[in-house]
């Protein structure tokens, strides 16, 4: 149902799309070495690295349904850890 006057343009710097609330089961079935918990969420260490070396994860794939803010925090933390990891690989 259309709501008259409800369309508008909003100038923003960032748009975050929130899609889904659970890990995609294809990830663990197609990527050997990824351990999951009872809920099917990926297990990661404090740097967001999974149980497979060099594979990082965050957001709902790790926590299950949670806030976008938590997912963004995991992404920021993971990005720093990925950079550090890649620096060690030369």
PDB file as gemmi writes it, atoms N, CA and C in Angstrom:
CRYST1    1.000    1.000    1.000  90.00  90.00  90.00 P 1                      
ATOM      1  N   UNK A   1       0.838  -1.163   0.000  1.00  0.00           N  
ATOM      2  CA  UNK A   1       0.000   0.000   0.000  1.00  0.00           C  
ATOM      3  C   UNK A   1       0.893   1.238   0.000  1.00  0.00           C  
ATOM      4  N   UNK A   2       0.653   2.134  -0.929  1.00  0.00           N  
ATOM      5  CA  UNK A   2       1.443   3.358  -1.027  1.00  0.00           C  
ATOM      6  C   UNK A   2       1.010   4.349   0.044  1.00  0.00           C  
ATOM      7  N   UNK A   3       1.999   5.001   0.641  1.00  0.00           N  
ATOM      8  CA  UNK A   3       1.727   6.045   1.626  1.00  0.00           C  
ATOM      9  C   UNK A   3       2.142   7.369   0.991  1.00  0.00           C  
ATOM     10  N   UNK A   4       1.179   8.230   0.676  1.00  0.00           N  
ATOM     11  CA  UNK A   4       1.501   9.508   0.018  1.00  0.00           C  
ATOM     12  C   UNK A   4       2.516  10.317   0.826  1.00  0.00           C  
ATOM     13  N   UNK A   5       3.517  10.858   0.124  1.00  0.00           N  
ATOM     14  CA  UNK A   5       4.530  11.685   0.771  1.00  0.00           C  
ATOM     15  C   UNK A   5       5.596  10.907   1.520  1.00  0.00           C  
ATOM     16  N   UNK A   6       5.604   9.576   1.385  1.00  0.00           N  
ATOM     17  CA  UNK A   6       6.556   8.779   2.154  1.00  0.00           C  
ATOM     18  C   UNK A   6       7.905   8.616   1.452  1.00  0.00           C  
ATOM     19  N   UNK A   7       8.001   8.978   0.191  1.00  0.00           N  
ATOM     20  CA  UNK A   7       9.274   8.878  -0.515  1.00  0.00           C  
ATOM     21  C   UNK A   7      10.111  10.115  -0.258  1.00  0.00           C  
ATOM     22  N   UNK A   8      11.419   9.899  -0.022  1.00  0.00           N  
ATOM     23  CA  UNK A   8      12.319  11.017   0.196  1.00  0.00           C  
ATOM     24  C   UNK A   8      13.739  10.579  -0.128  1.00  0.00           C  
ATOM     25  N   UNK A   9      14.626  11.530  -0.307  1.00  0.00           N  
ATOM     26  CA  UNK A   9      16.039  11.275  -0.559  1.00  0.00           C  
ATOM     27  C   UNK A   9      16.805  11.674   0.692  1.00  0.00           C  
ATOM     28  N   UNK A  10      17.720  10.821   1.105  1.00  0.00           N  
ATOM     29  CA  UNK A  10      18.513  11.068   2.299  1.00  0.00           C  
ATOM     30  C   UNK A  10      19.989  10.983   1.921  1.00  0.00           C  
ATOM     31  N   UNK A  11      20.731  12.068   2.075  1.00  0.00           N  
ATOM     32  CA  UNK A  11      22.167  12.067   1.800  1.00  0.00           C  
ATOM     33  C   UNK A  11      22.889  11.411   2.969  1.00  0.00           C  
ATOM     34  N   UNK A  12      23.629  10.337   2.684  1.00  0.00           N  
ATOM     35  CA  UNK A  12      24.340   9.608   3.730  1.00  0.00           C  
ATOM     36  C   UNK A  12      25.750   9.264   3.257  1.00  0.00           C  
ATOM     37  N   UNK A  13      26.626   8.979   4.200  1.00  0.00           N  
ATOM     38  CA  UNK A  13      27.981   8.532   3.882  1.00  0.00           C  
ATOM     39  C   UNK A  13      28.059   7.014   3.782  1.00  0.00           C  
ATOM     40  N   UNK A  14      27.240   6.315   4.557  1.00  0.00           N  
ATOM     41  CA  UNK A  14      27.295   4.860   4.613  1.00  0.00           C  
ATOM     42  C   UNK A  14      25.892   4.285   4.655  1.00  0.00           C  
ATOM     43  N   UNK A  15      25.701   3.205   3.929  1.00  0.00           N  
ATOM     44  CA  UNK A  15      24.446   2.455   3.985  1.00  0.00           C  
ATOM     45  C   UNK A  15      24.805   1.027   4.358  1.00  0.00           C  
ATOM     46  N   UNK A  16      24.151   0.502   5.369  1.00  0.00           N  
ATOM     47  CA  UNK A  16      24.418  -0.854   5.824  1.00  0.00           C  
ATOM     48  C   UNK A  16      23.197  -1.707   5.538  1.00  0.00           C  
ATOM     49  N   UNK A  17      23.420  -2.757   4.775  1.00  0.00           N  
ATOM     50  CA  UNK A  17      22.323  -3.679   4.486  1.00  0.00           C  
ATOM     51  C   UNK A  17      22.396  -4.826   5.488  1.00  0.00           C  
ATOM     52  N   UNK A  18      21.319  -5.086   6.170  1.00  0.00           N  
ATOM     53  CA  UNK A  18      21.248  -6.193   7.116  1.00  0.00           C  
ATOM     54  C   UNK A  18      20.450  -7.308   6.461  1.00  0.00           C  
ATOM     55  N   UNK A  19      21.125  -8.399   6.146  1.00  0.00           N  
ATOM     56  CA  UNK A  19      20.491  -9.502   5.428  1.00  0.00           C  
ATOM     57  C   UNK A  19      20.639 -10.793   6.219  1.00  0.00           C  
ATOM     58  N   UNK A  20      19.545 -11.336   6.673  1.00  0.00           N  
ATOM     59  CA  UNK A  20      19.592 -12.621   7.356  1.00  0.00           C  
ATOM     60  C   UNK A  20      20.032 -12.510   8.797  1.00  0.00           C  
ATOM     61  N   UNK A  21      19.845 -13.592   9.521  1.00  0.00           N  
ATOM     62  CA  UNK A  21      20.198 -13.594  10.937  1.00  0.00           C  
ATOM     63  C   UNK A  21      20.913 -14.866  11.355  1.00  0.00           C  
ATOM     64  N   UNK A  22      21.296 -15.683  10.403  1.00  0.00           N  
ATOM     65  CA  UNK A  22      21.987 -16.918  10.756  1.00  0.00           C  
ATOM     66  C   UNK A  22      23.042 -17.227   9.698  1.00  0.00           C  
ATOM     67  N   UNK A  23      24.031 -18.032  10.083  1.00  0.00           N  
ATOM     68  CA  UNK A  23      25.085 -18.363   9.136  1.00  0.00           C  
ATOM     69  C   UNK A  23      24.547 -19.172   7.961  1.00  0.00           C  
ATOM     70  N   UNK A  24      25.104 -18.951   6.800  1.00  0.00           N  
ATOM     71  CA  UNK A  24      24.736 -19.725   5.626  1.00  0.00           C  
ATOM     72  C   UNK A  24      25.311 -21.131   5.786  1.00  0.00           C  
ATOM     73  N   UNK A  25      24.476 -22.168   5.794  1.00  0.00           N  
ATOM     74  CA  UNK A  25      24.981 -23.532   5.996  1.00  0.00           C  
ATOM     75  C   UNK A  25      25.932 -23.990   4.891  1.00  0.00           C  
ATOM     76  N   UNK A  26      25.883 -23.355   3.736  1.00  0.00           N  
ATOM     77  CA  UNK A  26      26.796 -23.732   2.653  1.00  0.00           C  
ATOM     78  C   UNK A  26      28.245 -23.423   2.997  1.00  0.00           C  
ATOM     79  N   UNK A  27      28.459 -22.415   3.833  1.00  0.00           N  
ATOM     80  CA  UNK A  27      29.834 -22.037   4.184  1.00  0.00           C  
ATOM     81  C   UNK A  27      30.551 -23.211   4.829  1.00  0.00           C  
ATOM     82  N   UNK A  28      29.958 -23.783   5.855  1.00  0.00           N  
ATOM     83  CA  UNK A  28      30.663 -24.861   6.555  1.00  0.00           C  
ATOM     84  C   UNK A  28      30.665 -26.166   5.777  1.00  0.00           C  
ATOM     85  N   UNK A  29      29.671 -26.371   4.905  1.00  0.00           N  
ATOM     86  CA  UNK A  29      29.658 -27.627   4.148  1.00  0.00           C  
ATOM     87  C   UNK A  29      30.587 -27.580   2.935  1.00  0.00           C  
ATOM     88  N   UNK A  30      31.021 -26.390   2.536  1.00  0.00           N  
ATOM     89  CA  UNK A  30      31.904 -26.276   1.376  1.00  0.00           C  
ATOM     90  C   UNK A  30      33.318 -25.841   1.741  1.00  0.00           C  
ATOM     91  N   UNK A  31      33.564 -25.572   3.026  1.00  0.00           N  
ATOM     92  CA  UNK A  31      34.880 -25.106   3.459  1.00  0.00           C  
ATOM     93  C   UNK A  31      35.392 -26.002   4.578  1.00  0.00           C  
ATOM     94  N   UNK A  32      36.189 -27.016   4.239  1.00  0.00           N  
ATOM     95  CA  UNK A  32      36.705 -27.932   5.261  1.00  0.00           C  
ATOM     96  C   UNK A  32      37.522 -27.196   6.315  1.00  0.00           C  
ATOM     97  N   UNK A  33      37.458 -27.671   7.548  1.00  0.00           N  
ATOM     98  CA  UNK A  33      38.267 -27.112   8.621  1.00  0.00           C  
ATOM     99  C   UNK A  33      37.596 -26.042   9.442  1.00  0.00           C  
ATOM    100  N   UNK A  34      36.350 -25.697   9.119  1.00  0.00           N  
ATOM    101  CA  UNK A  34      35.637 -24.694   9.904  1.00  0.00           C  
ATOM    102  C   UNK A  34      34.821 -25.390  10.985  1.00  0.00           C  
ATOM    103  N   UNK A  35      35.125 -25.096  12.236  1.00  0.00           N  
ATOM    104  CA  UNK A  35      34.349 -25.663  13.336  1.00  0.00           C  
ATOM    105  C   UNK A  35      33.191 -24.737  13.670  1.00  0.00           C  
ATOM    106  N   UNK A  36      32.081 -25.339  14.091  1.00  0.00           N  
ATOM    107  CA  UNK A  36      30.893 -24.574  14.462  1.00  0.00           C  
ATOM    108  C   UNK A  36      30.425 -24.994  15.844  1.00  0.00           C  
ATOM    109  N   UNK A  37      29.611 -24.140  16.453  1.00  0.00           N  
ATOM    110  CA  UNK A  37      29.013 -24.493  17.738  1.00  0.00           C  
ATOM    111  C   UNK A  37      27.688 -25.221  17.506  1.00  0.00           C  
ATOM    112  N   UNK A  38      26.953 -25.493  18.583  1.00  0.00           N  
ATOM    113  CA  UNK A  38      25.684 -26.232  18.471  1.00  0.00           C  
ATOM    114  C   UNK A  38      24.658 -25.532  17.598  1.00  0.00           C  
ATOM    115  N   UNK A  39      24.739 -24.212  17.529  1.00  0.00           N  
ATOM    116  CA  UNK A  39      23.775 -23.439  16.739  1.00  0.00           C  
ATOM    117  C   UNK A  39      24.206 -23.282  15.282  1.00  0.00           C  
ATOM    118  N   UNK A  40      25.365 -23.832  14.933  1.00  0.00           N  
ATOM    119  CA  UNK A  40      25.852 -23.725  13.564  1.00  0.00           C  
ATOM    120  C   UNK A  40      26.664 -22.483  13.283  1.00  0.00           C  
ATOM    121  N   UNK A  41      26.951 -21.699  14.337  1.00  0.00           N  
ATOM    122  CA  UNK A  41      27.750 -20.482  14.164  1.00  0.00           C  
ATOM    123  C   UNK A  41      29.233 -20.843  14.126  1.00  0.00           C  
ATOM    124  N   UNK A  42      29.987 -20.115  13.322  1.00  0.00           N  
ATOM    125  CA  UNK A  42      31.416 -20.368  13.201  1.00  0.00           C  
ATOM    126  C   UNK A  42      32.141 -20.007  14.490  1.00  0.00           C  
ATOM    127  N   UNK A  43      33.122 -20.815  14.845  1.00  0.00           N  
ATOM    128  CA  UNK A  43      33.941 -20.557  16.025  1.00  0.00           C  
ATOM    129  C   UNK A  43      35.150 -19.741  15.582  1.00  0.00           C  
ATOM    130  N   UNK A  44      35.391 -18.625  16.280  1.00  0.00           N  
ATOM    131  CA  UNK A  44      36.529 -17.751  15.973  1.00  0.00           C  
ATOM    132  C   UNK A  44      37.316 -17.456  17.242  1.00  0.00           C  
ATOM    133  N   UNK A  45      38.563 -17.007  17.044  1.00  0.00           N  
ATOM    134  CA  UNK A  45      39.364 -16.581  18.193  1.00  0.00           C  
ATOM    135  C   UNK A  45      39.159 -15.084  18.431  1.00  0.00           C  
ATOM    136  N   UNK A  46      39.969 -14.507  19.303  1.00  0.00           N  
ATOM    137  CA  UNK A  46      39.790 -13.091  19.657  1.00  0.00           C  
ATOM    138  C   UNK A  46      40.064 -12.145  18.486  1.00  0.00           C  
ATOM    139  N   UNK A  47      40.716 -12.639  17.441  1.00  0.00           N  
ATOM    140  CA  UNK A  47      40.989 -11.823  16.250  1.00  0.00           C  
ATOM    141  C   UNK A  47      40.018 -12.110  15.105  1.00  0.00           C  
ATOM    142  N   UNK A  48      38.949 -12.825  15.397  1.00  0.00           N  
ATOM    143  CA  UNK A  48      37.930 -13.178  14.405  1.00  0.00           C  
ATOM    144  C   UNK A  48      38.411 -14.224  13.399  1.00  0.00           C  
ATOM    145  N   UNK A  49      39.548 -14.915  13.679  1.00  0.00           N  
ATOM    146  CA  UNK A  49      39.995 -15.984  12.791  1.00  0.00           C  
ATOM    147  C   UNK A  49      39.278 -17.272  13.163  1.00  0.00           C  
ATOM    148  N   UNK A  50      38.802 -17.971  12.155  1.00  0.00           N  
ATOM    149  CA  UNK A  50      38.111 -19.233  12.380  1.00  0.00           C  
ATOM    150  C   UNK A  50      39.127 -20.320  12.712  1.00  0.00           C  
ATOM    151  N   UNK A  51      38.658 -21.538  12.830  1.00  0.00           N  
ATOM    152  CA  UNK A  51      39.528 -22.671  13.112  1.00  0.00           C  
ATOM    153  C   UNK A  51      40.324 -23.096  11.882  1.00  0.00           C  
ATOM    154  N   UNK A  52      40.105 -22.448  10.768  1.00  0.00           N  
ATOM    155  CA  UNK A  52      40.909 -22.685   9.563  1.00  0.00           C  
ATOM    156  C   UNK A  52      41.840 -21.487   9.382  1.00  0.00           C  
ATOM    157  N   UNK A  53      43.138 -21.744   9.351  1.00  0.00           N  
ATOM    158  CA  UNK A  53      44.132 -20.679   9.266  1.00  0.00           C  
ATOM    159  C   UNK A  53      43.873 -19.767   8.075  1.00  0.00           C  
ATOM    160  N   UNK A  54      43.851 -18.457   8.352  1.00  0.00           N  
ATOM    161  CA  UNK A  54      43.678 -17.468   7.303  1.00  0.00           C  
ATOM    162  C   UNK A  54      42.250 -17.194   6.898  1.00  0.00           C  
ATOM    163  N   UNK A  55      41.285 -17.838   7.550  1.00  0.00           N  
ATOM    164  CA  UNK A  55      39.868 -17.602   7.249  1.00  0.00           C  
ATOM    165  C   UNK A  55      39.256 -16.878   8.445  1.00  0.00           C  
ATOM    166  N   UNK A  56      38.727 -15.691   8.192  1.00  0.00           N  
ATOM    167  CA  UNK A  56      38.171 -14.847   9.241  1.00  0.00           C  
ATOM    168  C   UNK A  56      36.660 -14.738   9.065  1.00  0.00           C  
ATOM    169  N   UNK A  57      35.947 -14.501  10.167  1.00  0.00           N  
ATOM    170  CA  UNK A  57      34.488 -14.362  10.104  1.00  0.00           C  
ATOM    171  C   UNK A  57      34.021 -13.429  11.208  1.00  0.00           C  
ATOM    172  N   UNK A  58      32.841 -12.861  11.008  1.00  0.00           N  
ATOM    173  CA  UNK A  58      32.250 -11.992  12.012  1.00  0.00           C  
ATOM    174  C   UNK A  58      30.775 -11.829  11.745  1.00  0.00           C  
ATOM    175  N   UNK A  59      30.114 -11.079  12.591  1.00  0.00           N  
ATOM    176  CA  UNK A  59      28.688 -10.835  12.412  1.00  0.00           C  
ATOM    177  C   UNK A  59      27.849 -12.054  12.741  1.00  0.00           C  
ATOM    178  N   UNK A  60      26.696 -12.153  12.098  1.00  0.00           N  
ATOM    179  CA  UNK A  60      25.748 -13.223  12.395  1.00  0.00           C  
ATOM    180  C   UNK A  60      26.315 -14.610  12.131  1.00  0.00           C  
ATOM    181  N   UNK A  61      27.320 -14.725  11.268  1.00  0.00           N  
ATOM    182  CA  UNK A  61      27.941 -16.023  11.005  1.00  0.00           C  
ATOM    183  C   UNK A  61      28.634 -16.556  12.252  1.00  0.00           C  
ATOM    184  N   UNK A  62      28.985 -15.650  13.168  1.00  0.00           N  
ATOM    185  CA  UNK A  62      29.667 -16.020  14.407  1.00  0.00           C  
ATOM    186  C   UNK A  62      28.725 -15.946  15.606  1.00  0.00           C  
ATOM    187  N   UNK A  63      27.926 -14.900  15.686  1.00  0.00           N  
ATOM    188  CA  UNK A  63      27.099 -14.670  16.875  1.00  0.00           C  
ATOM    189  C   UNK A  63      25.671 -15.172  16.741  1.00  0.00           C  
ATOM    190  N   UNK A  64      25.239 -15.473  15.530  1.00  0.00           N  
ATOM    191  CA  UNK A  64      23.813 -15.690  15.308  1.00  0.00           C  
ATOM    192  C   UNK A  64      23.162 -14.317  15.256  1.00  0.00           C  
ATOM    193  N   UNK A  65      21.867 -14.272  15.372  1.00  0.00           N  
ATOM    194  CA  UNK A  65      21.143 -13.000  15.262  1.00  0.00           C  
ATOM    195  C   UNK A  65      21.645 -12.011  16.311  1.00  0.00           C  
ATOM    196  N   UNK A  66      22.135 -10.870  15.846  1.00  0.00           N  
ATOM    197  CA  UNK A  66      22.633  -9.823  16.738  1.00  0.00           C  
ATOM    198  C   UNK A  66      22.472  -8.482  16.030  1.00  0.00           C  
ATOM    199  N   UNK A  67      22.994  -7.440  16.629  1.00  0.00           N  
ATOM    200  CA  UNK A  67      22.819  -6.103  16.064  1.00  0.00           C  
ATOM    201  C   UNK A  67      23.834  -5.822  14.957  1.00  0.00           C  
ATOM    202  N   UNK A  68      23.480  -4.885  14.103  1.00  0.00           N  
ATOM    203  CA  UNK A  68      24.395  -4.446  13.051  1.00  0.00           C  
ATOM    204  C   UNK A  68      25.639  -3.819  13.673  1.00  0.00           C  
ATOM    205  N   UNK A  69      25.472  -3.139  14.783  1.00  0.00           N  
ATOM    206  CA  UNK A  69      26.609  -2.501  15.455  1.00  0.00           C  
ATOM    207  C   UNK A  69      27.636  -3.544  15.878  1.00  0.00           C  
ATOM    208  N   UNK A  70      27.187  -4.670  16.425  1.00  0.00           N  
ATOM    209  CA  UNK A  70      28.123  -5.735  16.798  1.00  0.00           C  
ATOM    210  C   UNK A  70      28.817  -6.297  15.568  1.00  0.00           C  
ATOM    211  N   UNK A  71      28.076  -6.462  14.483  1.00  0.00           N  
ATOM    212  CA  UNK A  71      28.666  -6.971  13.243  1.00  0.00           C  
ATOM    213  C   UNK A  71      29.713  -6.000  12.705  1.00  0.00           C  
ATOM    214  N   UNK A  72      29.417  -4.704  12.776  1.00  0.00           N  
ATOM    215  CA  UNK A  72      30.383  -3.699  12.315  1.00  0.00           C  
ATOM    216  C   UNK A  72      31.646  -3.732  13.173  1.00  0.00           C  
ATOM    217  N   UNK A  73      31.473  -3.902  14.476  1.00  0.00           N  
ATOM    218  CA  UNK A  73      32.630  -3.997  15.368  1.00  0.00           C  
ATOM    219  C   UNK A  73      33.488  -5.204  15.036  1.00  0.00           C  
ATOM    220  N   UNK A  74      32.838  -6.332  14.770  1.00  0.00           N  
ATOM    221  CA  UNK A  74      33.571  -7.542  14.391  1.00  0.00           C  
ATOM    222  C   UNK A  74      34.292  -7.331  13.064  1.00  0.00           C  
ATOM    223  N   UNK A  75      33.650  -6.627  12.146  1.00  0.00           N  
ATOM    224  CA  UNK A  75      34.279  -6.343  10.859  1.00  0.00           C  
ATOM    225  C   UNK A  75      35.518  -5.479  11.003  1.00  0.00           C  
ATOM    226  N   UNK A  76      35.427  -4.470  11.854  1.00  0.00           N  
ATOM    227  CA  UNK A  76      36.572  -3.581  12.085  1.00  0.00           C  
ATOM    228  C   UNK A  76      37.720  -4.344  12.740  1.00  0.00           C  
ATOM    229  N   UNK A  77      37.376  -5.132  13.750  1.00  0.00           N  
ATOM    230  CA  UNK A  77      38.387  -5.918  14.450  1.00  0.00           C  
ATOM    231  C   UNK A  77      39.005  -6.944  13.500  1.00  0.00           C  
ATOM    232  N   UNK A  78      38.156  -7.598  12.727  1.00  0.00           N  
ATOM    233  CA  UNK A  78      38.637  -8.590  11.769  1.00  0.00           C  
ATOM    234  C   UNK A  78      39.525  -7.978  10.702  1.00  0.00           C  
ATOM    235  N   UNK A  79      39.172  -6.787  10.224  1.00  0.00           N  
ATOM    236  CA  UNK A  79      39.979  -6.127   9.192  1.00  0.00           C  
ATOM    237  C   UNK A  79      41.390  -5.853   9.698  1.00  0.00           C  
ATOM    238  N   UNK A  80      41.505  -5.406  10.935  1.00  0.00           N  
ATOM    239  CA  UNK A  80      42.831  -5.165  11.520  1.00  0.00           C  
ATOM    240  C   UNK A  80      43.611  -6.468  11.640  1.00  0.00           C  
ATOM    241  N   UNK A  81      42.920  -7.519  12.070  1.00  0.00           N  
ATOM    242  CA  UNK A  81      43.573  -8.820  12.226  1.00  0.00           C  
ATOM    243  C   UNK A  81      43.982  -9.403  10.874  1.00  0.00           C  
ATOM    244  N   UNK A  82      43.149  -9.213   9.863  1.00  0.00           N  
ATOM    245  CA  UNK A  82      43.484  -9.698   8.520  1.00  0.00           C  
ATOM    246  C   UNK A  82      44.714  -8.968   7.997  1.00  0.00           C  
ATOM    247  N   UNK A  83      44.761  -7.660   8.201  1.00  0.00           N  
ATOM    248  CA  UNK A  83      45.920  -6.883   7.766  1.00  0.00           C  
ATOM    249  C   UNK A  83      47.184  -7.388   8.453  1.00  0.00           C  
ATOM    250  N   UNK A  84      47.117  -7.586   9.762  1.00  0.00           N  
ATOM    251  CA  UNK A  84      48.276  -8.085  10.507  1.00  0.00           C  
ATOM    252  C   UNK A  84      48.673  -9.475  10.015  1.00  0.00           C  
ATOM    253  N   UNK A  85      47.696 -10.315   9.765  1.00  0.00           N  
ATOM    254  CA  UNK A  85      47.956 -11.672   9.274  1.00  0.00           C  
ATOM    255  C   UNK A  85      48.664 -11.621   7.921  1.00  0.00           C  
ATOM    256  N   UNK A  86      48.159 -10.795   7.020  1.00  0.00           N  
ATOM    257  CA  UNK A  86      48.756 -10.697   5.685  1.00  0.00           C  
ATOM    258  C   UNK A  86      50.163 -10.106   5.730  1.00  0.00           C  
ATOM    259  N   UNK A  87      50.410  -9.204   6.682  1.00  0.00           N  
ATOM    260  CA  UNK A  87      51.752  -8.628   6.827  1.00  0.00           C  
ATOM    261  C   UNK A  87      52.773  -9.710   7.174  1.00  0.00           C  
ATOM    262  N   UNK A  88      52.357 -10.727   7.929  1.00  0.00           N  
ATOM    263  CA  UNK A  88      53.280 -11.808   8.297  1.00  0.00           C  
ATOM    264  C   UNK A  88      53.549 -12.745   7.125  1.00  0.00           C  
ATOM    265  N   UNK A  89      52.709 -12.691   6.110  1.00  0.00           N  
ATOM    266  CA  UNK A  89      52.861 -13.576   4.952  1.00  0.00           C  
ATOM    267  C   UNK A  89      53.757 -12.974   3.878  1.00  0.00           C  
ATOM    268  N   UNK A  90      54.164 -11.713   4.096  1.00  0.00           N  
ATOM    269  CA  UNK A  90      55.100 -11.071   3.194  1.00  0.00           C  
ATOM    270  C   UNK A  90      54.501 -10.614   1.946  1.00  0.00           C  
TER     271      UNK A  90                                                      
END                                                                             
